[in-house]
Amino acid sequence: MTDTTGIAVMGASGRMGQNLLQAIMENKNAHIAGATERAGHDWVGRDLGECLGGTANGIIVSDDPLEVLAHSQALLDFTAPDATVAHAELAAQARIPMVIGTTGLTDEHLAKIAAAARHAPIIRAGNMSLGVNLLTQLVKQVAAALDADYDIEITETHHHHKVDAPSGTALMLGEAAAEGRGENLSEISDRGRDGLTGPRKRGDIGFHALRGGSVIGEHDVIFSGEGERIILSHKADDRLLFARGAVKAALWGRTQKPGEYSMLDVLGL
């Protein structure tokens, strides 16, 4: 085990946290170094293996991230914005790579993460899958090739437990489209229409969030012109897809200098 990378998982009990743990266990180059949960959670103080419904593995779930990171070589965080920022500051102190899949981050959160990245490699992405990151590149290229006569609309569908909208992936795709057109997404984003809104503004990028059932994640980027539509799509069928990408990013981050990175860097895209 000493020859593999010890990776800590923040928020281990969540559906994504458990997938991250599984992805680490599947990877021959990594092992679970520790796991955290919020203070007062049922898992705190218990053996992680037993929490996962298996046999004891000697890893005790902690509510102290600092204690866990002292024995880790990388960490994965798909928790909540404020918690993620606090963990990034600890990763900076420990000088270890951090992979962030948390969505709903504000400009203030991102500024604090950028400060932490001056001392540790931080890989952040709205989506960790190869397919989505390839799609991002395609969206950028198509947006650059088509002028504003082609309206861009982004739709995303997720399970009814998702708490933020638009999804991090949808925003990542929107950023790619805006970049392709040499625009700033914040200035051309249209995230809600209700009532008599008037005609669509030329050049805007529209977002639409659908929620229901157990959908893991579906994204469509629609370029609508006069008489034709171009639709670029990605559908995820397995949440482990994202978890495996996160583990890959953590291992990649071990050899990188401090700084902010994306999955495009990890994948060499």
C-alpha positions as MATLAB code, in Angstrom:
seq = 'MTDTTGIAVMGASGRMGQNLLQAIMENKNAHIAGATERAGHDWVGRDLGECLGGTANGIIVSDDPLEVLAHSQALLDFTAPDATVAHAELAAQARIPMVIGTTGLTDEHLAKIAAAARHAPIIRAGNMSLGVNLLTQLVKQVAAALDADYDIEITETHHHHKVDAPSGTALMLGEAAAEGRGENLSEISDRGRDGLTGPRKRGDIGFHALRGGSVIGEHDVIFSGEGERIILSHKADDRLLFARGAVKAALWGRTQKPGEYSMLDVLGL';
ca = [
       0.000    0.000    0.000;
       2.961    2.310    0.578;
       3.662    2.247   -3.176;
       0.249    3.718   -4.005;
      -1.147    7.209   -3.549;
      -3.202    7.779   -0.399;
      -6.325    9.752   -1.309;
      -8.765   11.284    1.175;
     -12.461   11.745    0.416;
     -14.367   14.648    1.916;
     -18.078   14.042    2.518;
     -17.723   10.282    2.251;
     -21.328    9.304    2.962;
     -22.934   11.147    0.052;
     -23.802    9.353   -3.178;
     -20.815   10.923   -4.926;
     -18.576   10.382   -1.908;
     -19.322    6.669   -1.943;
     -18.634    6.505   -5.672;
     -15.303    8.232   -5.127;
     -14.397    5.663   -2.473;
     -15.295    2.847   -4.856;
     -13.239    4.382   -7.662;
     -10.199    4.634   -5.379;
     -10.573    0.999   -4.337;
     -10.757   -0.021   -8.000;
      -7.567    1.841   -8.922;
      -4.361   -0.162   -8.532;
      -2.328    3.040   -8.071;
      -4.344    4.450   -5.161;
      -5.684    3.620   -1.731;
      -8.081    5.337    0.681;
      -6.057    7.387    3.151;
      -9.014    8.748    5.075;
     -12.595    9.952    4.930;
     -14.490   12.793    6.558;
     -18.054   13.727    7.386;
     -19.596   16.705    9.106;
     -19.639   16.787   12.907;
     -22.549   14.821   14.334;
     -22.987   12.600   11.290;
     -23.797    8.923   11.928;
     -20.593    7.783   10.199;
     -18.191    9.813   12.354;
     -16.132    7.580   14.640;
     -17.130    4.411   12.813;
     -15.081    2.102   10.580;
     -15.435    3.148    6.939;
     -15.658   -0.410    5.630;
     -18.573   -1.150    7.938;
     -20.272    2.138    7.004;
     -20.134    1.017    3.382;
     -21.819   -2.272    4.286;
     -18.688   -4.434    4.149;
     -16.018   -5.634    6.507;
     -13.916   -3.355    8.691;
     -10.888   -1.816    6.950;
      -9.331    0.079    9.843;
     -10.161    3.536    8.445;
     -12.162    5.565   10.948;
     -14.404    8.283    9.524;
     -13.405   11.637   11.029;
     -14.988   15.058   11.385;
     -11.509   16.644   11.440;
     -10.220   17.279    7.879;
      -6.843   18.464    9.170;
      -6.254   15.145   10.918;
      -7.174   13.205    7.766;
      -5.042   15.307    5.410;
      -1.994   14.819    7.639;
      -1.948   11.212    6.416;
      -2.994   11.849    2.774;
      -1.212   12.614   -0.487;
      -4.258   13.965   -2.343;
      -7.891   14.758   -1.652;
     -11.199   14.650   -3.492;
     -13.966   17.112   -2.665;
     -17.502   17.032   -4.079;
     -19.160   18.618   -1.047;
     -20.565   22.153   -0.651;
     -19.003   25.520   -1.564;
     -18.055   26.756    1.915;
     -16.678   23.354    2.950;
     -14.733   23.075   -0.296;
     -13.053   26.442    0.276;
     -12.053   25.418    3.806;
     -10.622   22.143    2.497;
      -8.716   24.003   -0.254;
      -7.015   26.125    2.385;
      -5.966   22.951    4.224;
      -4.697   21.388    0.974;
      -2.620   24.530    0.417;
      -1.100   24.193    3.876;
      -0.339   20.505    3.271;
       0.953   21.191   -0.272;
      -1.051   18.274   -1.689;
      -3.191   18.132   -4.857;
      -6.922   18.638   -4.543;
      -9.649   17.695   -6.998;
     -12.824   19.779   -6.781;
     -16.122   18.629   -8.284;
     -18.280   20.913   -6.135;
     -20.761   23.059   -8.048;
     -22.526   26.270   -7.086;
     -19.266   28.112   -6.376;
     -19.519   31.914   -6.352;
     -16.871   34.381   -7.490;
     -15.888   34.807   -3.831;
     -15.403   31.054   -3.441;
     -13.382   30.892   -6.657;
     -11.121   33.719   -5.504;
     -10.294   31.842   -2.310;
      -9.639   28.644   -4.265;
      -7.329   30.584   -6.592;
      -5.410   31.821   -3.545;
      -5.028   28.248   -2.288;
      -3.790   27.170   -5.728;
      -0.722   29.340   -5.272;
       0.520   26.687   -2.860;
      -0.962   23.413   -4.195;
      -2.192   21.925   -7.476;
      -5.979   22.287   -7.617;
      -7.927   20.582  -10.382;
     -11.477   21.891  -10.720;
     -14.102   20.928  -13.263;
     -17.874   20.938  -13.560;
     -17.557   17.451  -14.980;
     -14.791   14.857  -14.762;
     -15.711   12.669  -17.732;
     -13.674   12.324  -20.911;
     -16.821   12.608  -23.027;
     -17.984   15.881  -21.537;
     -14.546   17.451  -21.816;
     -14.361   16.436  -25.465;
     -17.842   17.903  -25.910;
     -16.621   21.153  -24.361;
     -13.920   21.433  -27.014;
     -16.422   20.694  -29.787;
     -18.832   23.328  -28.471;
     -16.069   25.923  -28.477;
     -15.125   25.075  -32.065;
     -18.713   25.107  -33.352;
     -19.467   28.390  -31.577;
     -16.376   29.930  -33.165;
     -17.438   28.731  -36.611;
     -21.032   29.990  -36.389;
     -21.977   33.637  -35.865;
     -24.707   34.999  -33.600;
     -27.348   34.223  -36.232;
     -27.208   30.779  -34.630;
     -28.924   30.917  -31.243;
     -27.284   28.833  -28.509;
     -29.452   27.068  -25.937;
     -28.154   24.639  -23.309;
     -30.469   22.140  -21.629;
     -29.504   19.914  -18.707;
     -31.460   17.163  -16.949;
     -30.619   15.724  -13.526;
     -32.190   13.707  -10.706;
     -34.582   15.423   -8.305;
     -31.993   15.506   -5.498;
     -29.753   18.026   -7.276;
     -29.737   21.343   -5.420;
     -28.097   23.780   -7.874;
     -29.014   24.997  -11.336;
     -27.729   25.346  -13.967;
     -25.439   22.384  -13.447;
     -21.704   22.877  -13.304;
     -21.429   21.004  -16.586;
     -23.985   23.271  -18.277;
     -22.042   26.322  -17.147;
     -18.803   24.750  -18.364;
     -20.398   24.225  -21.785;
     -21.720   27.779  -21.741;
     -18.254   29.118  -20.947;
     -16.873   27.138  -23.887;
     -19.517   28.540  -26.246;
     -18.924   32.101  -25.041;
     -15.161   31.695  -25.363;
     -15.608   30.399  -28.906;
     -17.395   33.624  -29.752;
     -14.964   35.823  -27.853;
     -17.600   36.800  -25.300;
     -17.937   36.840  -21.514;
     -20.639   34.374  -20.434;
     -21.770   36.554  -17.525;
     -22.753   39.268  -19.995;
     -24.772   37.086  -22.402;
     -26.244   34.399  -20.119;
     -30.052   34.051  -20.090;
     -31.125   31.720  -17.274;
     -34.848   32.227  -16.976;
     -37.866   33.069  -19.082;
     -41.373   33.514  -17.759;
     -44.296   35.561  -19.022;
     -44.025   38.170  -21.759;
     -40.266   38.259  -22.103;
     -40.150   39.750  -25.578;
     -38.079   38.325  -28.434;
     -34.883   36.441  -27.792;
     -31.846   38.705  -27.637;
     -29.375   38.024  -30.419;
     -26.144   36.486  -29.138;
     -27.481   35.348  -25.769;
     -26.768   31.842  -24.445;
     -29.844   30.319  -22.832;
     -29.901   27.768  -20.011;
     -32.700   25.399  -19.047;
     -32.644   23.020  -16.065;
     -34.868   19.934  -15.871;
     -35.162   17.900  -12.660;
     -36.782   14.525  -12.123;
     -36.399   10.904  -11.169;
     -32.955    9.358  -11.051;
     -31.342   10.902  -14.145;
     -27.574   11.016  -13.596;
     -26.888   13.730  -16.144;
     -27.875   14.712  -19.677;
     -26.677   17.812  -21.524;
     -27.558   19.222  -24.937;
     -26.041   22.262  -26.631;
     -28.340   23.447  -29.416;
     -27.236   25.793  -32.187;
     -30.425   26.973  -33.933;
     -30.155   28.794  -37.247;
     -32.650   29.567  -39.982;
     -33.849   26.207  -41.284;
     -31.463   23.988  -39.305;
     -30.313   22.953  -35.839;
     -27.035   21.448  -34.699;
     -27.296   19.520  -31.425;
     -24.268   18.309  -29.467;
     -25.186   15.907  -26.646;
     -23.780   13.901  -23.760;
     -25.642   11.407  -21.590;
     -24.134    9.809  -18.483;
     -25.370    6.370  -17.439;
     -23.015    5.678  -14.531;
     -21.933    8.062  -11.764;
     -18.692    6.084  -11.400;
     -17.686    7.680  -14.690;
     -17.102   10.971  -12.850;
     -15.490    9.315   -9.841;
     -12.908    7.493  -11.957;
     -12.064   10.754  -13.691;
     -11.564   12.441  -10.322;
      -9.161    9.719   -9.162;
      -7.252   10.036  -12.437;
      -6.991   13.780  -11.833;
      -5.709   13.284   -8.278;
      -2.959   10.944   -9.448;
      -2.027   13.363  -12.247;
      -1.906   16.229   -9.754;
       0.842   14.519   -7.732;
       3.422   15.521  -10.359;
       2.193   19.073  -11.004;
       3.331   22.425   -9.672;
       0.921   24.596   -7.645;
      -1.740   26.212   -9.793;
      -5.287   25.911  -11.090;
      -5.987   23.143  -13.582;
      -8.972   21.632  -15.358;
      -9.775   18.183  -16.689;
      -8.665   19.430  -20.091;
      -5.156   19.663  -18.604;
      -5.451   16.197  -17.055;
      -6.621   14.684  -20.351;
      -4.094   16.580  -22.444;
      -6.817   18.356  -24.406;
];
